Amino acid sequence: MELASHDDGAANATCKHCGGVAAGPCLRCHAPLCGDCCVISEGSVEVYAICRDCAAEGAGELSSRWAPVLRLLLWPIAALLLLLVVLSLLTRR
């Protein structure tokens, strides 16, 4: 999607918040944004711009994207640890 035109033509996208000339799309919802209305994401090697609405929903935090992966890894480990504790208690009697 081309947001700002070259060769002095009119821009074909406006910012969804202020109506100014858009500089790029939101990473999450792909809405056009200007440089003043975007929020820069933190916590990653690469820097991304997201809109205010997506930032309010927590899209600017990359840790929320890792939470399902961590849950997928930690639940089986916790279940095995619980099973190990129960088996050790049963064998002591």
C-alpha positions in Angstrom: 0.0 0.0 0.0 1.6 3.3 -1.1 0.8 6.0 1.4 2.8 9.0 0.4 3.2 9.7 -3.2 6.3 10.7 -5.0 6.8 13.3 -7.8 4.7 16.0 -6.0 1.3 14.3 -6.6 -1.4 14.2 -4.0 -1.1 11.7 -1.2 -3.6 8.9 -1.5 -4.0 8.1 2.3 -4.9 10.2 5.3 -4.3 9.5 9.0 -7.3 7.8 10.6 -7.0 10.0 13.7 -6.2 13.5 12.5 -6.8 13.4 8.8 -3.2 14.5 8.0 -1.0 12.9 5.4 -0.3 9.3 6.4 3.3 8.1 6.7 2.6 4.4 7.1 0.2 1.7 8.3 -0.5 0.5 11.8 1.2 -2.9 12.4 -2.0 -4.5 13.8 -5.0 -3.0 12.0 -3.2 -1.6 8.9 -5.0 1.7 9.2 -2.9 4.7 7.8 -1.2 6.8 10.4 0.8 10.0 10.4 3.9 10.3 12.5 2.2 12.3 15.3 -0.6 9.9 15.9 1.3 6.6 16.1 2.7 4.9 19.2 6.0 3.2 18.9 6.1 -0.4 20.2 8.7 -1.4 22.8 10.3 -4.6 23.9 11.5 -5.9 20.6 14.6 -5.7 18.4 12.5 -4.0 15.7 10.5 -0.9 16.3 6.9 -0.8 15.0 4.3 1.9 14.8 0.7 1.2 16.0 -2.3 3.4 16.2 -3.8 4.7 19.5 -6.7 2.3 19.4 -4.5 -0.8 19.1 -2.1 0.6 21.8 -5.1 1.0 24.2 -5.9 -2.7 23.6 -2.3 -3.7 24.5 -0.9 -4.3 21.1 2.2 -2.3 21.8 3.4 -4.9 24.3 5.1 -7.8 22.7 5.0 -9.8 25.9 1.3 -10.3 25.5 2.0 -12.2 22.2 4.4 -14.6 24.1 1.9 -15.4 26.8 0.1 -18.2 25.0 3.5 -19.8 24.0 4.7 -19.7 27.6 1.4 -21.2 28.8 1.7 -24.0 26.3 5.2 -24.8 27.7 4.5 -24.2 31.4 1.3 -26.2 31.8 2.7 -29.6 30.9 5.8 -28.9 33.1 3.5 -27.9 36.0 1.4 -31.0 35.5 4.4 -33.3 35.5 5.8 -31.7 38.6 2.4 -32.2 40.4 2.4 -35.8 39.2 5.9 -36.3 40.6 5.0 -34.8 44.0 1.9 -37.0 44.2 3.9 -40.2 43.3 6.6 -39.3 45.8 4.0 -38.9 48.5 2.4 -42.3 47.6 5.7 -44.2 47.7 6.6 -42.9 51.1 3.7 -44.8 52.8 
